[in-house]
Amino acid sequence: MPNLVMEYSSSVDERVNVQGLLEDLHQVALLSGLFDVGSVKSRALRCHDWLIGDEGNSVDFIHISFELLDGRTPEQKRELSRQLMAELQGQASHIRSLTVNVRDMDRECFQKVIN
């Protein structure tokens, strides 16, 4: 069930291989050993409009949101976050703002339909 969403400023397209980075971040999740491989989903969302502080849209960014069903230990989530950031820094250290947020989803509120 885990979902990796990579949001990035449109200026990143010119400076980073977005598809390659997404594939490598996806591999980090797959190799973490925390999830059923077939359940990991990753996608990239290009942002055309954004503001950061008082610099407006002059600051480029990549933000990783990683949502997973609750049940992992804080240490497991921290290590996943660290590994995702290491991959992000390895490929996009020249992007000014890099962030990763790993968060639990409420199992009782999550709904899923597979056809």
N, C-alpha and C positions, 0 to 999 in steps of 0.2 A: 503494500500500500504506500510506501514512501513516495513523496513527490519532491523532486528537486526543481526549483524554478530559478533560472538565472535571468534577472532583469539587468539591462545595461543601457547606457546612454547611446544614442545613435552615432555619436562620434567614435565609439569603440570599434565599430565595424571596420574602420579604416586602419586600425592599429592592432587588432587581435583577430586570430582565426577563431571566430565565435563557434562554428560547428565543431572544430577540433577541441576547443576548450570544453564545450558541453559534453562531448564524448568522453573526454578524460575525467571530468567530474563524475559522470555517470559510472565510469569504471571504479572510481574511488568508492562509491556507494556499493557497487556490486561486490568489490573485494573486501569490504568491511566485515563481512561475515554476520552482519546484524539482520539481514533481510533475505527472504526468498527471492532469488534472482529475477524470476518472472514478474515480481510485483513492483519492481523499481521503475518509476516513470520520471523522465527528465525533459525539460523544455526550456527554450530561451525566448524571452520577450524583449523586443527592442522598444525602448522608450523614446518617443519623439519630443515629449515635453517633460521638463523636470526643473527643479530649483534646488540649489544647495546653499544654505546660509545666505549671506549677502552677496554671493558671487553669481547668483542666478544659474544659468545653464552653461557657464563657462568651465565648470568642473565636470570631468568625465567620471563615470562610476560603473562598477559591477557589483550587484548585490545578489547573494545566494540565499534563498529561503528554502529550508529543507524541513518538510513536515512529515512526521511519522506518528503512527499510533503509539499511545503511551505504553510504557512497560520496559523501556531501556533505562539503565542506570545513568545517573549524572556523568559518571566517568566515561561510559560508552558514548554518550552524546557529545561530551567535551572532546573526546578523541576523534570522532567523526568530524566535528567542526574544525579541529586542528588540521586534519588531513585534507579537507576541502580547501581550507585557506592556504595550505602549503602548495597545492596544485594551482590555485588561483594566482598566488604570488609568483610561482615558477613561470607562468605564461603571461601574466599581465601586471608585472610589478611597475610598469611605466604608466599604468592607469592610476589616477590620483586617489580615488576612493574605492577601496575593496572591503566588502563586509560579508559576513556569513552569519546566519541566524538559524539554529536548529531548534525546532519547537515541537512539543507534543500536541497531538490532536485528541480531542475527547472521544474515546472509543464508543461511548453511549450515544453520541450525537452524529457520528460518522455514518453515512449511508453510501451504499455501493450497489450498482446493478451491472451485471455482465451478461450480455446477450450472445 
